[in-house]
């Protein structure tokens, strides 16, 4: 990199320490500009971000800029740009950031047309890690797009530009009375002014993946001024399947449901988090690379060794039942004791329901502690509600049993259901023998994780249910 301190280009010294090369514009957005600079004390190259001239005297814009930098200052992740310093004076605010050697993903896609499945999986995985870190800190990015993903020469991906980041579960903050964000990556709820959440970033990430695979976003226009048409498409239209965009068939159809699962119109129909999207995409890409169209779990015969399954709750379950039961468990399994325990659960449920209806009468809505049930679908968390549920390497009773799960264990649904001999089966993700696999479970043995019970009551019921067992019938 040419030292900006030694060039004859227009220069600006900020805080008597940072030299800004005004001829080296690294990037620009709706409200900000980023220049290349140099830290005179450490001799380290830096990136210098400031507001555009028209926003520098606007108090709201400067306040938003300040919040963005202070938010980023507390974030430390290998896939998130670092903030070193913030300086403000009467003329302009300046953020001193990590200088990233690399190219925007947008530029790479524009140059090459589209990326390979492996390259797409790598960018998706790293972007998902960055977003998951941000989400774990209670924030959503709201401007995920290829322009804000910098790919370094070593393949490391950095997420940048947190100017729109804000707490989750709130409507997007307006700038000048309008919703900001790049229209080609705008989630439906973001465009319509509803609450934004993790799934909002998942949608934008799905648009990015779609563009990496096909060379363009799912909804786009040659005339960039047709903003309203693109927004309408996000709200109403179904995207063309990625495999149908390329006439030569270079994108396998097995990729289609994985990508479309991130682009559902309703937030709760999408993946619950970005890493789930990345894991399912990676599994499909690996399957294609190995010449398979789907992963069927652990292959083997009926006398295969017992496997261990790790569930979403980070607990382990085994294919074999424990040899001896503690005396307390045996006591809990007595019919009279079991009946009294369930009577207590029902009594608590009645009290909770009464309180809920009283709150509805006085406040007009049910309390938020209720876990409302949904429907099983791709990316939804499923909960085992039988004593022991076999995990099979394919749909159908004749498929090999890889392991089993216990009541209360949870998995992520990995695809669409299928019917075999009149019985419905769901594919789910489970870690078997230290490797994450897609296995099949009987639909009657799982339910959406939300149950309609209050959270505290559900925990109590789960504990009792684990202890006294299930009295339901057949379990494949």
Secondary structure, 3 states (H helix, E strand, C coil): CCCCCCCCCCEEEECCCEEEEEEEEEEECCCEEEEEEEECCCCEEEEEEEECHHHCCCHHHHHHHHHHHHHHHCCCCCCECCEEEEEECCCCEEEEEECCCEEEHHHHHHHHCCCCHHHHHHHHHHHHHHHHHHHHCCEECCCCCHHHEEEECCCCEEECCCCCCEECCEECCCECCECCCCHHHCCHHHHCCCEECHHHHHHHHHHHHHHHHHCCCCCCCCCCCCHHHHHHHHHHCCCCCHHHHCCCCCCCHHHHHHHHCCCCCCHHHCCCCHHHHHHHHHHHHHHHHCCCCCCCCCCCCCCCCCCEEECCCCCEEECCCCCCCCHHHHHHCCHHHHHHHHHHHHHHHHHHHHHHHHHHHHHCCCCCCECCCCCCCCCCEEEECCCEEEEECCCCCCCCEEEEEECCCEEEECCCCEEECCEEEEEEEEEECCEEEEEEEEHHHEEECCCCCEHHHHHHHHHHHHHHCCCCCCCC
